[in-house]
Amino acid sequence: MSEGSAPAFGAALTFQGISKAFPGVQALSDISLVVFRGEVHAIVGENGAGKSTLMGIASGAQAADSGVVIIDGHVLSHASPNVARNFGLAIVRQEPALMPDLSVAENLAVGVSKDQRPGWPKISRWSKDRLAVWAKNRAIDPRTPARELDPAARFMVEISKAISQNPRVLLLDEPTESLGLEEIEILFARVRALADTGTAVVYISHRIPDVLRISDRVSVLRDGVLRGTHQTADVSEDQIVEAIVGTPLEMVFPPKRATDAQPVDPVLQVTEFSGDHFGSIDFVAHAGEIIGISGVEGNGQRETIRALAGLIQSKGVVAVDGKAVRLSSAMSAESAGLAYLPADRKNEGILPTLSVRENISATTIGEVSRLGFLSSRREYERASESAAALDVKTPSLETTIESLSGGNQQKVVFARALLSTPRVILAHEPTQGVDVGARLGIYRLLRNAVNDGATAVVVSSDAAELEGLCDRVLVMSRGTIARELTGDMVTEHAMTQAALTANTAHKSGPIATQSSWLRRVLRGDLAPAALVACAIALLGLYTALHNDRYASAGSFNSMLTLFAVLAFAAMAQQMIMITGGIDLSVGPLMTFVLVVGSFVLLPDSSPLILLLGFLLLLGICCLVGFLNWFPSLFGIPSFLVTLVTFTALSGFSLLLRPTYGGAFAPGILTFLRSSIGWLPWAAVAAVVCALGLEIVLRRTPWGAQLRAIGSGEKAAHDVGIRVRWIRLSAHLAAGALVFIAGMLLIGQIGSGDATVGSTYTLAGITAAILGGASIFGGRGAFIGALAGALLIQQINTSTIFLGIEIAWQYFLLGGLTLIAAGFYSKVRGGRNHG
């Protein structure tokens, strides 16, 4: 292999002496490399070789321990995705940096610089144009939340986002792993077009045929060291593979089951199986067989294997070892002996905050326990053996799995599945993101598993993989099996021909639509507000029918006055919860405003003194917001910080006002208590404020960035959002809302009292949750928080008019909160979606 010569173009991306170490492993050692304008430069290597780490450093997502990165002539002096993007670098990550709770359009918009996108109201149309290149194979609605995209669609959005930046340097980290053949063709055409205009493209892939086809030069990384750079035209696939693994490697699949083997009782029987995008499927899998499922992407393969794993609803009969099983959930499928290896390992495969050992043992912990107590020694030994068998590269079994490379994470998922000794292995893209050496190991493991009496069903977009691995292949078209290939007919050509010439049509039967309109509506952030409004109306109607005094001007005025205070407290809480935090200081800060106000907003004070008093109270609220934010710079959770603030503010309030006392300027109290007929102006202000904040949240970049942080802080940082400063702005805005709530509390109480206000903390959280807020962040609406506050006040009022014990206020509120949280979680399908 000869060293590659430099093209006749200037340098676009330069690495000079890059080194990077993680605990227990040297990821990169003195890497020096130049990528030139107008070339496609491939970087290949085994899992853990340092490819993704190098790209993370180039993109500003990680800092090198030593060395320099130069992007289009600009030195990247510190790790900053935003700075790297401004220098002209864009990246498609191995795990797409999409925020699941943002729409496709919002993800595209926040992922590019301001000068590359239109005004916020026009991003939907702009996004549709950016995605049009994929429309022939996959129409992606820009309004769709990213959490509802399948892995292939997520990569299409990620690729479109990077290209929309009009980059001078484009980094592609395993971009084809989730794409179908036609989609790969589209990607390659775009890559070549960019290179022709002078863009430097860095292409990382485990798929050597793709590397040979698309790249001009190829560099090999092994064990964090650059082993050489070569002209792609001068090397063969075997030579690249040998350079990657360090020794000659023969690509040999393990022997298949003998074609003349005597039939045995089936392990898996599938009859009239139908569901989302597939229908009336019938097949049988015997012990010792590996059954492949192929077809053009989008013809039901993905949905079929996920339905067999109990992840989506289905109908029909599925039997394991002759016994019919219910596939109502992933747990029921696993209990029946079906083990699922997901293609989307990030969201469905790994437990990111746990160690490698814990991930391997997660589903078989009972097998290393005795009398309910875990045997740490036995667990460690089993995990160690599994990790060694699959050649998992990790500093130790106690290393957090999210710190491993994508390929090593995939091996851990595979090890966990095999430990359960399943009867049926459901492998969805089993070698996605796995290097060439490890692929052979996985093939052997699959074959060994079925040779021991199990069976396997494999869905793969790699036809060569299916040809070499599978005993039979079922080719799907339009959601049904178009053809079954056996023996010598299991070839790439036969699979492609069967998929492209199939003349199948969807059979009449219970084939579900992708998502009913009702489910789509209920999944939206504004749906909870509508449901809560219905509950308010029903409870109000019931109360009015049983007590005439409820529907009076005085009753409504009193209820809405109390509602306004809680509404602003709930909106302040929603402001923090949308970013993934919880602010326990809301109630005590309202009390502190009341107490300090009783010293500065005195009767007979001049307008100037009153103005200074208002500014002092607002400044205190903003200062508390700043103090709640500042410790987050050091990784201290907001829950813990605001718990300290809660205690401190409560203490200061009691110190200043140990007993009830003080007075306020009468004009202030009159203004705060004024009404328009029976309607308090404060309630009107709360509604107007909620509507305004909702528009900001949905229709401005700042609002999208707030939701992005709560939806996925790391992804938000990686795409260049200034996470720290956006979070600070949220705390300052929450402080301003608490200031308003505290002023309304002044109008309600009328004097300094350090014992009121603390209940508004939990009430505000409850109102936000009733209105659809997620405790994980990213979800929720200010209108929802407003509706939740009104429901709480409606419950409090109705129990009084209905003559119900006051304890029932808490019972009803607690029960409704649990029901609402459970219902929203069920309808939304959990935190993440594959």
C-alpha positions in Angstrom: 0.0 0.0 0.0 1.6 3.3 -1.1 1.3 6.5 0.9 -1.4 8.8 -0.5 -0.2 12.0 -2.2 -1.8 15.3 -1.5 -4.4 16.6 -4.0 -3.7 20.0 -5.6 -6.0 21.8 -3.2 -5.4 23.7 0.0 -5.9 22.2 3.4 -9.5 22.3 4.8 -9.0 20.4 8.0 -5.7 19.8 9.8 -4.9 17.7 12.9 -1.6 18.4 14.5 -0.4 16.1 17.2 -3.8 15.3 18.6 -3.8 13.1 21.7 -6.7 12.2 24.0 -7.0 9.8 27.0 -10.0 8.6 28.9 -9.8 6.8 32.3 -8.0 3.5 31.6 -7.5 4.0 27.8 -5.4 6.1 25.5 -8.0 6.9 22.8 -5.7 8.9 20.4 -1.9 9.2 20.3 -0.2 12.1 18.4 -2.5 12.1 15.4 -1.4 14.4 12.5 -3.5 14.4 9.4 -4.5 16.8 6.6 -7.8 16.7 4.7 -7.9 18.8 1.5 -10.6 20.8 -0.1 -12.6 18.9 -2.7 -11.6 15.4 -1.5 -13.6 12.6 0.2 -11.2 11.3 2.9 -12.2 8.0 4.5 -11.1 7.1 8.1 -11.4 3.4 9.0 -10.6 1.3 12.0 -12.0 -1.2 14.5 -14.4 -0.2 17.2 -12.5 1.8 19.8 -9.8 2.7 17.3 -10.5 6.4 18.1 -12.4 7.5 14.9 -15.4 9.0 16.6 -13.2 10.6 19.3 -11.2 12.3 16.6 -14.4 13.6 15.0 -15.7 14.8 18.3 -12.5 16.8 18.8 -12.7 18.2 15.3 -16.4 19.3 15.8 -15.6 20.9 19.1 -17.7 18.5 21.2 -14.6 17.2 23.0 -11.3 18.8 24.0 -8.0 17.2 23.1 -5.4 16.7 25.8 -2.8 18.1 23.4 -2.5 19.1 19.8 -4.2 21.6 17.4 -7.2 21.5 15.1 -7.3 23.9 12.2 -10.6 24.4 10.3 -10.4 26.2 7.0 -7.4 28.2 8.3 -8.9 29.0 11.7 -7.4 27.4 14.9 -10.1 25.8 17.1 -8.6 27.2 20.3 -11.1 25.6 22.6 -13.8 22.9 22.5 -16.9 24.6 21.2 -19.4 23.1 18.6 -20.7 26.6 18.0 -17.2 28.0 17.1 -16.5 24.9 14.9 -19.8 25.4 13.1 -19.0 29.1 12.6 -15.6 28.1 11.1 -17.5 26.1 8.5 -17.6 22.6 9.9 -20.7 20.4 10.0 -21.0 16.8 11.3 -23.3 13.8 11.0 -22.8 11.9 14.1 -22.9 8.1 14.6 -25.8 8.8 17.0 -27.8 11.7 15.4 -27.8 14.8 17.6 -31.5 15.3 17.5 -33.7 16.5 20.3 -36.6 14.1 20.5 -39.2 16.6 21.7 -38.5 19.1 19.0 -40.1 18.8 15.6 -38.0 17.8 12.5 -38.1 21.5 11.4 -37.0 22.8 14.7 -34.1 20.3 14.9 -32.9 21.4 11.4 -33.2 25.1 12.4 -31.4 25.0 15.7 -28.7 22.9 14.1 -27.6 25.5 11.6 -26.4 29.1 12.1 -28.7 32.0 11.7 -27.4 33.0 8.4 -28.2 29.6 6.9 -31.9 29.5 7.8 -34.9 31.8 7.3 -37.0 33.6 10.0 -38.5 31.2 12.5 -42.1 31.4 11.1 -40.8 30.0 7.8 -38.7 27.1 9.0 -41.4 24.5 8.2 -41.3 25.3 4.5 -37.6 25.7 4.5 -37.2 22.3 6.2 -39.5 20.6 3.6 -37.2 21.9 0.9 -34.1 20.6 2.7 -35.8 17.1 3.0 -37.1 17.0 -0.5 -34.1 15.0 -1.7 -35.4 12.0 0.3 -39.0 12.4 -0.7 -39.0 9.7 -3.4 -38.2 7.0 -0.7 -39.3 8.7 2.5 -41.6 11.6 2.9 -40.7 13.2 6.2 -43.2 15.7 7.6 -41.2 18.7 9.1 -43.9 18.9 11.9 -43.2 15.4 13.1 -41.5 15.2 16.5 -38.1 13.6 16.2 -39.0 11.0 18.8 -41.4 9.5 16.3 -38.8 9.0 13.6 -37.3 5.6 12.9 -33.4 5.3 12.8 -33.2 5.7 9.0 -35.4 8.9 9.1 -33.3 10.3 12.0 -30.1 9.9 9.9 -31.8 11.6 6.9 -32.7 14.6 9.1 -29.2 14.6 10.5 -27.6 14.5 7.1 -29.9 17.2 5.8 -29.1 19.4 8.8 -25.4 19.1 8.1 -25.7 19.8 4.4 -28.0 22.8 5.1 -25.0 24.5 6.8 -23.3 24.7 3.4 -20.1 23.5 5.1 -16.5 23.8 4.0 -15.8 20.7 6.0 -18.3 17.9 6.4 -17.7 15.0 8.8 -19.8 11.8 8.2 -19.6 9.3 11.0 -21.2 6.0 10.0 -23.8 7.8 7.9 -25.1 4.7 6.0 -25.7 2.3 8.9 -29.4 2.9 9.0 -30.0 3.7 5.4 -31.4 1.6 2.6 -29.7 1.1 -0.8 -31.6 3.8 -2.6 -31.0 6.2 0.3 -27.3 5.5 0.2 -27.2 6.3 -3.5 -28.8 9.7 -2.7 -26.3 10.3 0.0 -23.3 9.5 -2.2 -24.6 11.7 -4.9 -24.9 14.6 -2.4 -21.4 13.9 -1.1 -19.8 13.9 -4.5 -21.6 17.1 -5.4 -20.3 18.8 -2.3 -16.8 17.6 -3.0 -17.0 18.9 -6.5 -17.7 22.4 -5.1 -14.6 22.3 -2.9 -16.0 20.9 0.4 -13.8 18.6 2.3 -15.6 15.4 3.3 -14.4 13.1 6.1 -16.1 9.8 5.8 -16.0 7.2 8.6 -17.5 3.8 8.0 -17.1 0.1 8.7 -18.5 -0.8 5.3 -15.3 -1.2 3.3 -17.1 -1.5 -0.1 -18.7 1.9 0.5 -15.3 3.4 1.5 -13.7 2.1 -1.8 -16.5 3.5 -3.8 -16.9 7.0 -2.4 -13.4 8.1 -1.1 -10.3 9.5 -2.7 -8.0 8.7 0.1 -8.2 6.5 3.1 -6.5 6.7 6.5 -6.3 3.8 8.9 -6.6 4.2 12.7 -5.6 1.3 15.0 -5.4 1.5 18.8 -5.6 5.3 18.7 -2.6 5.5 16.3 -2.6 6.6 12.6 -1.2 3.7 10.8 -1.1 5.2 7.3 -2.9 7.2 4.6 -3.3 5.8 1.1 -4.8 6.5 -2.3 -8.1 4.6 -2.4 -7.5 3.5 -6.0 -4.3 1.8 -5.0 -5.7 -0.5 -2.3 -8.0 -3.5 -2.2 -10.7 -4.4 0.3 -8.5 -7.2 1.7 -5.6 -4.8 2.1 -7.7 -2.3 4.0 -9.2 -5.0 6.3 -5.6 -6.3 7.0 -4.5 -2.8 7.9 -7.5 -2.3 10.2 -7.0 -5.5 12.2 -3.3 -5.7 11.9 -3.2 -9.2 10.6 -4.7 -10.9 7.5 -8.4 -11.6 8.0 -10.4 -14.0 5.8 -14.1 -13.0 5.5 -15.7 -16.4 6.0 -19.2 -16.9 7.2 -19.8 -19.9 9.5 -21.2 -23.0 7.8 -24.9 -23.0 7.3 -27.4 -25.7 8.3 -27.2 -28.7 5.9 -29.9 -28.4 3.2 -30.7 -32.1 3.6 -31.1 -31.9 7.3 -34.0 -33.8 8.7 -36.9 -31.5 9.6 -37.5 -31.0 13.3 -40.3 -29.5 15.3 -40.5 -25.8 14.7 -39.2 -23.4 17.3 -41.2 -20.4 16.0 -44.5 -20.5 14.2 -46.1 -17.3 12.9 -49.6 -17.4 11.5 -51.7 -14.6 10.0 -49.5 -12.1 11.8 -50.4 -8.4 11.1 -49.9 -5.0 12.5 -48.4 -1.6 11.7 -47.3 -1.6 8.0 -47.4 -5.4 7.6 -50.2 -7.9 7.3 -51.0 -11.6 7.1 -47.5 -13.0 7.5 -47.0 -16.7 7.8 -43.7 -18.6 8.3 -42.0 -21.3 10.4 -38.5 -21.3 11.8 -36.8 -24.6 13.0 -34.0 -25.2 15.4 -30.7 -24.6 13.8 -32.1 -22.2 11.2 -31.3 -18.5 10.7 -34.2 -16.8 8.8 -33.5 -13.5 7.1 -36.0 -10.9 6.2 -35.1 -8.5 3.4 -36.7 -6.1 1.0 -36.6 -2.5 0.0 -36.7 -0.2 3.1 -40.1 0.7 4.3 -41.9 -2.5 3.2 -42.6 -3.7 6.8 -39.4 -5.6 7.7 -38.7 -3.3 10.7 -42.3 -3.3 12.0 -42.5 -7.1 11.7 -39.5 -7.8 13.8 -40.5 -5.2 16.4 -43.9 -6.7 16.6 -42.4 -10.1 17.2 -40.4 -8.5 20.0 -43.6 -7.1 21.6 -42.7 -3.5 20.9 -45.7 -2.6 18.7 -49.2 -3.9 18.6 -50.0 -6.9 16.4 -52.6 -9.5 15.7 -52.3 -13.2 14.8 -50.8 -16.3 16.3 -47.2 -16.6 17.4 -46.1 -19.9 19.0 -42.7 -20.8 20.5 -42.1 -24.5 20.9 -45.7 -25.2 20.0 -47.1 -22.9 22.8 -49.0 -19.8 21.8 -47.6 -16.6 23.3 -48.9 -13.1 23.9 -46.8 -10.3 22.6 -48.4 -7.5 24.6 -45.1 -6.1 25.7 -41.3 -6.6 25.4 -41.4 -8.3 28.8 -44.0 -10.8 27.6 -42.0 -11.6 24.5 -38.8 -12.0 26.5 -40.6 -14.3 29.0 -41.7 -16.5 26.0 -38.1 -17.0 24.9 -37.8 -14.2 22.3 -34.7 -12.1 22.7 -34.5 -8.8 20.7 -31.3 -7.1 19.5 -32.4 -3.6 18.5 -31.0 -1.6 15.7 -31.4 1.6 17.7 -29.0 0.8 20.6 -28.9 4.3 22.0 -32.7 4.5 22.8 -33.6 0.8 23.1 -30.4 -1.2 23.6 -28.2 0.3 26.4 -28.8 1.6 29.9 -26.6 4.6 29.4 -25.9 5.5 33.1 -25.0 2.0 34.1 -21.8 0.1 33.8 -20.8 -2.5 31.2 -21.3 -5.2 33.9 -24.8 -4.0 34.8 -25.8 -3.7 31.2 -24.8 -7.3 30.4 -26.5 -8.7 33.5 -29.6 -6.5 33.4 -32.1 -9.1 32.2 -30.6 -12.2 33.9 -29.9 -10.8 37.3 -32.1 -13.5 38.9 -29.8 -16.2 37.6 -27.0 -14.9 39.8 -29.1 -14.3 42.9 -29.9 -16.6 45.7 -32.8 -16.1 48.2 -33.2 -12.6 46.7 -29.6 -11.6 47.3 -27.2 -10.9 44.4 -24.0 -12.8 44.1 -21.6 -10.1 43.0 -18.9 -12.7 42.3 -21.1 -14.8 40.0 -22.5 -11.7 38.3 -19.0 -10.4 37.6 -17.7 -13.8 36.3 -20.6 -14.2 33.9 -20.3 -10.6 32.6 -16.6 -11.0 32.3 -16.9 -14.2 30.3 -19.6 -12.6 28.0 -17.5 -9.5 27.4 -14.4 -11.6 26.6 -16.4 -13.9 24.2 -17.5 -10.9 22.2 -14.2 -9.0 22.5 -15.8 -6.0 24.2 -13.1 -3.3 24.4 -13.6 -1.5 27.7 -11.1 -0.3 30.4 -13.1 -2.3 32.9 -16.5 -3.9 33.5 -17.3 -1.0 35.8 -16.9 1.6 33.0 -20.1 3.4 32.1 -21.4 2.0 28.9 -22.0 5.3 27.3 -18.3 6.0 27.3 -17.7 3.0 24.9 -17.7 3.3 21.2 -20.9 2.5 19.3 -19.7 -0.9 18.2 -18.7 -2.0 21.6 -22.1 -0.9 23.0 -23.6 -3.1 20.3 -21.5 -6.1 21.5 -22.7 -5.5 25.1 -26.4 -5.6 23.9 -25.7 -8.8 22.1 -24.0 -10.4 25.2 -27.0 -9.5 27.3 -29.4 -11.2 24.9 -27.4 -14.4 24.7 -27.1 -14.7 28.5 -30.9 -15.3 28.6 -30.4 -18.5 26.5 -33.4 -17.5 24.2 -35.3 -19.9 22.0 -35.7 -17.2 19.3 -33.1 -14.5 18.6 -34.7 -11.5 16.9 -31.7 -9.6 15.4 -32.4 -6.2 13.9 -29.3 -4.9 12.0 -27.1 -7.1 14.3 -23.8 -5.8 12.9 -24.7 -2.1 12.5 -21.8 0.0 13.6 -19.6 -3.1 14.3 -16.1 -3.4 12.7 -15.2 -6.2 10.2 -13.4 -8.3 12.7 -16.2 -8.2 15.3 -18.8 -9.0 12.6 -17.4 -12.4 12.1 -17.5 -13.0 15.8 -21.2 -12.0 15.9 -21.9 -14.3 12.9 -20.3 -17.2 14.7 -22.2 -16.4 17.9 -25.5 -16.4 16.1 -24.7 -19.7 14.3 -23.5 -21.3 17.6 -26.7 -20.2 19.3 -29.0 -21.8 16.7 -26.8 -24.9 16.5 -27.5 -25.4 20.2 -31.3 -25.7 19.4 -32.5 -22.1 19.1 -33.6 -20.2 15.9 -32.9 -16.7 14.7 -34.7 -14.1 12.6 -32.5 -11.4 11.2 -33.5 -8.2 9.5 -30.6 -6.5 7.7 -30.2 -3.9 5.0 -27.0 -5.7 4.0 -27.9 -8.3 1.4 -24.4 -9.7 1.4 -24.8 -10.3 5.1 -28.1 -12.1 4.6 -26.6 -14.2 1.8 -23.7 -15.4 3.8 -25.5 -15.9 7.1 -29.0 -17.1 6.5 -30.5 -20.5 5.6 -33.6 -19.0 4.2 -34.6 -15.4 3.4 -38.2 -14.0 3.3 -38.4 -11.1 0.9 -41.0 -8.5 1.9 -43.0 -6.2 -0.3 -45.8 -3.9 0.7 -46.0 -5.4 4.1 -46.3 -9.1 3.0 -43.9 -11.9 2.1 -43.4 -11.7 -1.6 -41.1 -14.6 -1.9 -39.1 -17.2 0.1 -35.6 -18.0 -0.9 -33.9 -21.2 0.2 -30.6 -23.1 -0.5 -28.6 -21.8 -3.4 -31.3 -19.2 -4.2 -30.2 -17.2 -1.1 -28.1 -14.6 -3.1 -27.9 -10.9 -3.2 -29.1 -10.9 -6.8 -32.2 -13.1 -6.0 -33.1 -10.9 -3.0 -32.9 -7.7 -5.1 -34.8 -9.2 -8.0 -37.6 -10.5 -5.7 -37.9 -7.1 -4.0 -38.0 -5.1 -7.2 -40.3 -7.4 -9.2 -42.8 -8.3 -6.4 -46.4 -7.9 -7.5 -47.9 -8.1 -4.1 -50.7 -5.9 -2.7 -51.7 -5.3 0.8 -54.2 -8.0 1.8 -57.4 -7.0 3.3 -57.1 -7.4 7.0 -56.2 -5.6 10.2 -53.2 -3.6 9.1 -52.9 -0.7 11.4 -52.2 2.8 10.3 -49.0 4.4 11.4 -50.7 6.5 14.0 -54.3 7.4 14.4 -55.2 11.1 14.2 -56.5 10.9 17.8 -53.2 9.5 19.0 -51.3 12.2 17.2 -53.4 14.9 18.7 -53.1 13.4 22.2 -49.3 13.2 21.9 -49.1 17.0 21.3 -48.1 19.3 24.1 -51.3 21.3 24.0 -53.6 18.2 24.3 -53.3 18.0 28.1 -54.6 21.6 28.4 -57.7 20.7 26.5 -58.2 17.6 28.6 -57.8 19.6 31.8 -60.2 22.2 30.5 -62.8 19.5 30.1 -62.2 18.3 33.6 -62.6 21.9 34.9 -65.9 22.3 33.0 -67.3 19.0 34.2 -66.4 19.6 37.8 -67.8 23.2 37.6 -71.0 22.0 36.1 -71.4 19.3 38.7 -70.8 21.8 41.5 -73.3 24.3 40.0 -76.0 21.7 39.8 -75.6 20.8 43.5 -75.1 24.3 44.9 -76.6 27.5 43.4 -74.2 29.7 45.2 -71.2 28.4 43.2 -72.3 30.1 40.0 -72.2 33.6 41.5 -70.0 36.6 40.8 -68.5 36.6 44.2 -67.6 32.9 44.0 -66.0 33.3 40.6 -64.1 36.4 41.7 -62.7 34.7 44.7 -61.7 31.5 42.8 -60.0 33.4 40.0 -58.1 35.7 42.4 -56.6 32.7 44.0 -56.0 31.1 40.6 -54.0 34.0 39.3 -51.4 33.7 42.1 -51.0 29.9 41.5 -51.0 30.4 37.7 -47.9 32.6 37.8 -46.2 30.2 40.2 -47.0 27.3 37.9 -45.7 29.2 34.8 -42.4 29.9 36.7 -42.2 26.2 37.5 -42.9 25.3 33.9 -40.1 27.6 32.7 -37.6 25.5 34.7 -39.2 22.1 34.0 -39.1 22.6 30.3 -35.3 22.7 30.6 -35.2 19.4 32.6 -35.0 21.0 36.1 -37.3 21.6 39.1 -37.3 24.8 41.1 -38.2 24.1 44.8 -37.6 27.8 45.7 -40.7 29.2 44.0 -43.0 29.2 47.0 -40.4 30.5 49.6 -39.3 33.2 47.1 -43.0 34.4 46.8 -43.1 34.6 50.6 -39.8 36.5 50.6 -41.2 39.0 48.1 -44.2 39.4 50.5 -42.0 39.9 53.5 -39.5 42.3 52.0 -42.3 44.2 50.3 -43.8 44.8 53.7 -40.7 46.9 54.5 -40.2 48.8 51.2 -43.8 49.3 49.8 -45.0 51.2 52.8 -48.0 53.5 53.1 -47.3 57.2 52.3 -44.1 56.3 50.3 -43.4 58.5 47.3 -43.8 57.1 43.8 -40.1 57.1 43.4 -39.6 55.1 46.6 -42.3 52.6 45.5 -40.6 52.3 42.1 -37.3 51.5 43.7 -39.1 49.0 46.0 -40.5 47.2 43.0 -37.1 47.2 41.3 -35.5 45.8 44.5 -38.1 43.0 44.7 -37.6 42.2 41.0 -33.8 42.3 41.5 -34.1 39.9 44.4 -36.1 37.4 42.3 -33.6 37.6 39.4 -30.7 37.2 41.9 -32.3 34.1 43.3 -32.7 32.8 39.7 -29.0 33.5 39.1 -28.0 31.7 42.3 -30.2 28.7 41.4 -28.4 28.5 38.0 -24.8 29.2 39.0 -24.1 25.8 40.8 -25.2 24.0 37.7 -21.9 25.1 36.1 -20.3 22.6 38.5 -22.7 19.8 37.8 -24.9 20.2 40.9 -28.5 19.2 40.1 -31.1 22.0 40.2 -33.2 19.9 42.6 -30.4 20.0 45.2 -29.6 23.7 44.6 -33.2 24.9 44.9 -33.7 22.8 48.0 -31.0 24.8 49.7 -32.5 28.0 48.4 -35.9 26.8 49.7 -34.5 26.5 53.2 -32.5 29.7 53.1 -35.4 31.9 51.9 -37.7 30.4 54.4 -35.2 31.2 57.2 -34.6 34.7 56.0 -38.4 35.4 55.8 -38.9 34.2 59.4 -35.8 36.2 60.5 -37.3 39.4 59.0 -40.9 38.8 60.0 -41.1 36.4 62.9 -44.7 37.5 63.4 -47.4 38.8 61.1 -47.0 42.5 60.5 -46.3 45.4 58.3 -48.5 47.3 55.8 -48.5 48.1 52.2 -49.4 51.3 50.3 -53.2 51.3 49.9 -52.9 52.2 46.2 -50.9 49.1 45.5 -53.4 46.8 47.3 -56.3 48.5 45.5 -54.6 47.9 42.1 -53.7 44.3 42.8 -57.2 43.5 44.0 -59.1 45.3 41.2 -61.5 43.5 38.9 -63.4 44.0 35.6 -66.8 43.2 37.0 -66.4 39.8 38.6 -63.2 39.0 36.6 -60.0 39.9 38.4 -57.5 41.7 36.2 -54.8 39.4 37.6 -56.5 36.4 36.1 -56.7 38.2 32.7 -53.0 39.0 33.0 -52.2 35.3 33.8 -54.1 34.2 30.6 -52.4 36.8 28.5 -49.0 36.0 29.9 -49.5 32.2 29.3 -50.5 32.9 25.7 -47.6 35.1 25.1 -45.1 32.7 26.6 -46.7 29.9 24.6 -46.1 31.8 21.4 -42.5 32.4 22.4 -42.0 28.8 23.3 -43.3 27.5 19.9 -42.5 30.3 17.5 -39.0 31.6 18.4 -35.5 30.3 18.4 -35.2 30.9 22.1 -38.3 28.8 22.9 -37.0 26.0 20.7 -33.6 26.1 22.5 -35.3 25.9 25.9 -37.1 22.8 24.8 -34.0 21.4 23.1 -32.0 21.5 26.4 -34.7 19.6 28.3 -35.2 17.2 25.4 -31.5 16.3 25.2 -28.8 18.5 26.8 -25.8 16.7 25.2 -27.4 16.8 21.7 -28.2 20.5 22.3 -24.6 21.2 23.2 -23.3 19.2 20.2 -25.4 21.2 17.7 -24.0 24.5 19.1 -26.8 25.7 21.5 -25.3 27.7 24.3 -26.8 25.5 26.9 -25.5 27.4 30.0 -26.7 30.8 28.9 -30.1 29.6 27.7 -30.5 27.8 31.0 -29.6 31.1 32.8 -32.2 33.0 30.8 -34.8 30.4 31.9 -33.9 30.9 35.6 -34.1 34.7 35.2 -37.5 34.5 33.4 -38.7 32.2 36.1 -37.6 34.8 38.7 -39.6 37.5 36.9 -42.7 35.3 36.9 -42.2 34.6 40.7 -42.0 38.3 41.2 -45.4 38.8 39.6 -46.8 35.9 41.7 -45.3 37.4 44.8 -46.9 40.8 44.1 -50.3 39.1 43.6 -49.7 37.3 46.9 -49.2 40.8 48.5 -52.7 41.8 47.2 -54.1 38.6 48.6 -52.5 38.7 52.1 -52.2 42.5 52.6 -49.4 42.3 55.2 -46.1 40.7 55.8 -46.4 37.0 56.8 -43.5 34.5 56.6 -45.8 31.5 57.0 -47.6 31.7 53.7 -46.4 30.9 50.2 -44.3 27.7 50.7 -47.3 25.5 49.6 -47.0 27.1 46.1 -43.9 25.1 45.3 -45.7 21.7 45.2 -48.9 23.3 43.9 -46.9 24.8 41.0 -45.2 21.5 40.2 -48.6 19.7 40.3 -50.2 22.3 38.1 -47.4 21.9 35.5 -47.6 18.1 35.5 -51.4 18.2 35.2 -50.9 20.5 32.2 -48.6 17.9 30.5 -45.1 18.9 31.7 -42.5 16.1 31.8 -40.3 15.8 34.8 -37.5 14.9 32.3 -37.8 18.1 30.4 -38.6 19.0 26.8 -42.4 18.6 27.1 -45.1 20.9 28.5 -46.9 24.1 27.7 -47.5 27.3 29.6 -51.2 27.1 28.6 -51.1 23.6 30.2 -49.6 25.0 33.4 -52.3 27.7 33.4 -55.1 25.0 33.0 -53.5 22.9 35.7 -53.6 25.8 38.1 -57.2 26.5 37.4 -58.1 22.8 37.9 -56.4 22.8 41.3 -58.3 25.9 42.3 -61.6 24.4 40.9 -61.0 21.3 43.1 -60.4 23.5 46.2 -63.5 25.6 45.5 -65.8 22.7 44.5 -65.0 20.7 47.6 -66.1 23.6 49.8 -69.4 24.2 47.9 -70.1 20.5 47.9 -69.5 20.2 51.6 -66.8 17.6 51.2 -64.1 17.2 53.8 -61.0 19.3 53.0 -58.9 16.1 53.0 -60.6 15.2 49.8 -58.9 18.2 48.1 -55.6 16.3 48.5 -57.0 12.9 47.6 -58.6 14.2 44.4 -55.6 16.3 43.5 -53.2 13.4 44.1 -55.3 10.9 42.3 -55.8 13.2 39.2 -52.0 13.9 39.1 -51.2 10.2 39.1 -53.9 9.5 36.4 -52.7 12.4 34.3 -49.0 11.5 34.5 -49.8 7.8 33.7 -52.1 8.7 30.8 -49.7 11.2 29.2 -46.9 8.7 29.5 -48.9 5.9 27.9 -50.2 8.1 25.1 -46.8 9.6 24.4 -45.2 6.2 24.5 -42.5 7.0 27.1 -39.5 9.3 27.0 -38.0 8.1 23.8 -39.2 6.4 20.7 -37.5 4.2 18.3 
